[in-house]
């Protein structure tokens, strides 16, 4: 096996793989959405910014990262709660931002 394929330096668990697969799937879904409905014109949302679908995806992912970090740092509860909160946040971003 070539040395650049040796991934033993990273702890590849099913959770890590799922995380990267979900990000990849989101990018693929956004690509298909853009292909099916080009443009997706910028929208002026509650933040006072003009955002495109890609901007809203980025804002959702960034906010979800902070929600998960806060969840891990401030609670002892399972991370599923942070994930559910992140999904609600992402829905709100796509709906109103």
N, C-alpha and C positions, 0 to 999 in steps of 0.2 A: 504494500500500500504506500502511495506517495506520502511524504512527511506532511504535506499541507492538508491531507485528509485525516490526520491523527488528531482526533478531538478529545483525547483523554485528559487534556488540561482543564476541561470544563465538566462540571457535574451535570451530565445530561440525564435528567429524570423525566418522567412522563409529564410532569407539570411544566418543566422548562420547554419541552418539545411542544406541548399544547399551546403555551404562550406564543411561541414563534409561529406556529401554524395558524393561530387565530389572527395574528397581525398580517400574515401572508394572505389569508382568506379575505380579510377586510380590504386589503389593497386590490386583490383580484375582483372583489365585488364592486369596488368603486370604479375600477377600470371598465367592467361590463356596463355599469350604470351610465358612465360617461359615453361609452360607445353607443348604447341604446338611446340615450337622451342627451345629445351633445350640448355643451355650454353650461347648463345648470346655472344660469345667470346669477351673478352676485346678489345677495339679499342683505338688506339693511335691517339688522336685528336689534335686540334690546341693549346690546353693548354699545351701540352707536357706530359699529364697524360694518363695512361691506365685506361679507364673507361668502366664499364659494363652498361647495361640498367638501373639497379637500381641506379647506381651512377649518371647517367644522369637525372633520375627522381628526385633524391634528389637535384641535382644542379639546376634543373628547378624550383622546389618548393621553394627552398631557395632564388633564384634570384627573383622569382615572388613576394615573400613576401617583399623584399627590393624595388622592383619596385612599389608595391602598397603603401608602407610606404612613399616613395619619392613622389609619385603622390598626396597622401593625404596632405603631408607637404608642397609641393611646388606649388600646383595649387588649384584653386577653381572649376575646371571642374569636371563633373561627373566621377565616378570611372570606368565607362565602358572603357574609354580611357586607363587607366592603365591595365585593364583586356586584352584588345586587344594587347597592347604592351607586356604583359606577355605571351600571346599565341604565338606571333611572337618570343619572346625570347626562349620559350620552344621548338619551332620548330627548331630554330637555334642550341640550345644545342644538341638536339637529332640528328641533321643532321651533325654537325661539331665537336662536342666535343668528 
